[in-house]
Amino acid sequence: MNKFAAICIVATTLGFSANAQISPEAKPASAEVKTGKPVKIGYTNVNYVLSISPASKVIQKQLEETQKQYMKTIEDKNKELEAKFEAYQKGQATMLESIKKDKEDELRGLQRSIQTLQENAQEDLRKKENELVKPELDKIYKAVNEVSKANDFTHVFNSDQVLLYAEEQSDITDLVMDKLGIKAPAQGTETKMDEPRVAPGPVAKPSPAPAPAKKTGSKK
């Protein structure tokens, strides 16, 4: 008996512990009697299937286009901040204190708007990614269910998240890919399995905050 099967037997036994406490004389029913067939456990890698699906390239392209729009806006705002800060530095020596304060407040406000824009861009990209990926995940989960039923699997785990050990013969990933019409990449082709390829890259960061000029003296 391998370690994975032993873990599953322990989990099945623990699942009936509550009933045993309520009625000590009652004997826990086996999984085979309860389901009408023996337990058959399989696993697949949903993230891997998603990453090599044709839809992943389409999703990636859409996310990159959206990201470029945000980055262009942030870049323009950064240039505006840099230009105004440079003008402020050149003219601060002759500025009245009230004008200098207004300029400093304007620079700080512009920087805050850039930071807010960046945060909103990152959040919007995450939402857009979820919206684009969800239909593809639904297709994958549907294929997993169909393959599991067709091959008499009673339980199927996602190896990305909870699987610690299992024999290779329990892997149904190829069956799921066949169901979806997805071809496995050629050997030697690098494929990321830990995270989906559709994940958007980081949004450009705003320029450092301009430091307010030190007062050289007060006018009476």
DAQUICOR-V797972 format. One record per backbone hydrogen bond with DSSP energy under -1.0 kcal/mol. CO is the residue of the C=O (numbers start at 0). NH is the residue of the N-H. If there is no record, write none. Layout:
BEGIN
co->CO nh->NH
co->CO nh->NH
END
This chain:
BEGIN
co->1 nh->5
co->2 nh->6
co->3 nh->7
co->4 nh->8
co->5 nh->9
co->6 nh->10
co->7 nh->11
co->8 nh->12
co->9 nh->13
co->10 nh->14
co->12 nh->15
co->13 nh->16
co->15 nh->19
co->16 nh->20
co->17 nh->21
co->18 nh->22
co->22 nh->25
co->29 nh->33
co->30 nh->34
co->31 nh->35
co->39 nh->153
co->39 nh->154
co->41 nh->156
co->42 nh->171
co->43 nh->158
co->44 nh->48
co->45 nh->49
co->46 nh->50
co->47 nh->51
co->52 nh->55
co->53 nh->57
co->54 nh->58
co->55 nh->59
co->56 nh->60
co->57 nh->61
co->58 nh->62
co->59 nh->63
co->60 nh->64
co->61 nh->65
co->62 nh->66
co->63 nh->67
co->64 nh->68
co->65 nh->69
co->66 nh->70
co->67 nh->71
co->68 nh->72
co->69 nh->73
co->70 nh->74
co->71 nh->75
co->72 nh->76
co->73 nh->77
co->74 nh->78
co->75 nh->79
co->76 nh->80
co->77 nh->81
co->78 nh->82
co->79 nh->83
co->80 nh->84
co->81 nh->85
co->82 nh->86
co->83 nh->87
co->84 nh->88
co->85 nh->89
co->86 nh->90
co->87 nh->91
co->90 nh->93
co->95 nh->99
co->96 nh->100
co->97 nh->101
co->98 nh->102
co->99 nh->103
co->100 nh->104
co->101 nh->105
co->102 nh->106
co->103 nh->107
co->104 nh->108
co->105 nh->109
co->106 nh->110
co->107 nh->111
co->108 nh->112
co->109 nh->113
co->110 nh->114
co->111 nh->115
co->112 nh->116
co->113 nh->117
co->114 nh->118
co->115 nh->119
co->116 nh->120
co->117 nh->121
co->118 nh->122
co->119 nh->123
co->120 nh->124
co->121 nh->125
co->122 nh->126
co->123 nh->127
co->124 nh->128
co->125 nh->129
co->126 nh->130
co->127 nh->131
co->128 nh->132
co->129 nh->133
co->132 nh->136
co->133 nh->137
co->134 nh->138
co->135 nh->139
co->136 nh->140
co->137 nh->141
co->138 nh->142
co->139 nh->143
co->140 nh->144
co->141 nh->145
co->142 nh->146
co->143 nh->147
co->144 nh->148
co->145 nh->149
co->146 nh->150
co->147 nh->152
co->148 nh->151
co->154 nh->41
co->156 nh->43
co->157 nh->160
co->157 nh->161
co->166 nh->169
co->167 nh->170
co->169 nh->42
co->171 nh->175
co->172 nh->176
co->173 nh->177
co->174 nh->178
co->175 nh->179
co->176 nh->181
co->185 nh->188
co->195 nh->198
END
